[in-house]
């Protein structure tokens, strides 16, 4: 869902920093990734880093904002395309999620991970996590216009569960099959 772009050493310093931080935060974790490693990977000086991001908190916020924009755009585009091709909602959603789960660098939802790592100790990040989840809910609600709110909320909970199951190493195809079966039952109710 988030095709790996190539690192561009000639990109502006802010972009190189954000690119490396995004990759490291997602793969290694936010707390486990130090500023010195990001600086080294981005090929910038500390002065340049702090000119663009006065604190790690500022970088975390930028990472979550960028991840939100990219992930939601990809999710929405793939789901919309699958639905436009005539796929049922359960199949379209399954296809969309499976392509993400099978990415080589898949490590679950960056927002679930951020909430687990940072928790309520970081209200700015939690606000971004909540905003991301609300907008994902809105995308699903848009695709399920005729469904009551409890059904949409249930679909979102199933999606979150599927993401976590795929993240902890369950077979992605089996996770999607289970999700699709649950969706069929839920949407038929």
N, C-alpha and C positions, 0 to 999 in steps of 0.2 A: 504494500500500500504506500510505503514511503521509499520509493526507489532510491538507492544509494547514489548520491551525486559524488562526483570526484572532488577531492580537495584541490583547490586552486591556489597554489603558492603565490600567484600574482594578484589575487583578490585583495581588496582593501583590508587593512588590519582588523577592523571590527568584524568583518565577515569571517575571516580566518579564525578568530577567537571563538566566535559563536558556533562555527562549524565544528571545531574540535571539542568545544565544551559540550555541544549537543551529543556528539558521538560518545564521548567519555561518560557524561552523565547517564545516558541511556544504557550503555553497556556495563559500566563499572559501578554506577550509582552516584548520587549527588554528593553524599557525605564522604564517600571513598575517593572522590576525585579532588585533588588539591589544585590550587591556583598555579603552583609552580609547574605542574605537569601540563596544564592547559597552555601556559605561556610557552613552554618548550615545544609542544606539539604544533602550536600555531606559528612558531618562529617569530615571536615579538618580544620586545623588552617589557620589563615590569612597568616602566613609565607609560609605554603605549597601552598596555593592558588596562592600567588604572585610569588612563585618560578616557577610555571607552566604557569601562565598567568599574566605577568607584569601589564596588564591593562584590564579593561572591554572590550576595543576595541579589544584586542588580543583574548579574549574569544568569542566575537561576530563573529570575522573572523573564528575562529575554528568551531563555531556552524554552520555558513553558509556553510563552506567547507564540514563538516560532513553531514549536511542535504542534500546538493547537491549530494554527492556521494551516499548516501542511497536512496534518492528519485528517482534519475535518474536511478539507477540500478533496482529498483523495477518497475518503470514505463516501462522501456525498456523491462524487462523480461516478465511482464504481457502482454504488447502489442504484443510482438513477439510471445509469446505462443498462444494468442488468434488468431493471424493471421495464425500461423502454423496449428491451428486446423480448418482452412478454414473459419473463420468468415470474413465477409466483414469489410472494414476499419471502417466504422461508428459504427458497432456493437462491434468490438474489442476495439475501443477507448472508447466507452460508457461503456463497461464491466470493462475496466481498471479503468476509473475514478469513476464509481459508487462504486467499492469496497473501494476506498479511501474515497469518500464522506460519506460513511456509517460507517466509523470507529468511535468508541465512542469518541475519542479525536480530531476529525477533526476540524480544525480551519482555513481552507483555506490554501493558499500557503504561506509558510514561507518567500518566497522571495518577494511576493507582500506586505506582512505585513511589512517586513523589509524596503522596499522602501517607504511605507507610513509613517512608524515611523521615519526613519532616513533621508530619502530624499537625496538631493544633498549635504547636509552638511557633508556627510560621503562618500567621493569618493571611499574609499577601499571597503566598503560594496556595493555601487552601482555598482562597477566593478564586484563583485561576483554575484549580481542580474542579471546583463546583461549577464554574462557568462552562468549562469544557464538557462536563457531564450533562449540564442542562442543554447545551447546544446539540450534543449527540442525541439527547432525548427529543429535541425539536426536529432533528433530521428523521428520526424514526417515526415520530408523530406525523410528519408531513407525508411519509410513505404509507401510513396507516390511517388516513384521514377519517375513515368511517368507524374507527374503533374507539371504544370508551377509554377514558384515562387509565383505569386500572389495568387494562390490557396492554397499553403502551408501556406503563411502568413495569409490568411483568416481563415484557419483551426486553426492556433495558436491563432488568436484573438477570435474565437468562444470558444476554450478551456479555455482561460483566463476568458472570460465572464461566462462560465459555473462554473468555480471554484468560482468566486465571488458570483454568484447566490446561489450556495450551501452554501457558507460561511455565507451569510446573512439570511439563514434560509428557503430558498425555498425548497420545497419537492425535494429531490435528484433524485428520479425516474422521476419526471416531468422535471427536468432540463436536465437529460440525454435524455429523449424522444425528447425534443426540440432541443438539440444539434444534435442528430442523424438525425432528419428531416432536419435541416439546412445543415448538411454534405451531405445528400443524394442529396439535391438540388444543392449544390455547386459542388459536384463531378460529377454530371450529366451534368453540364454546359460545 
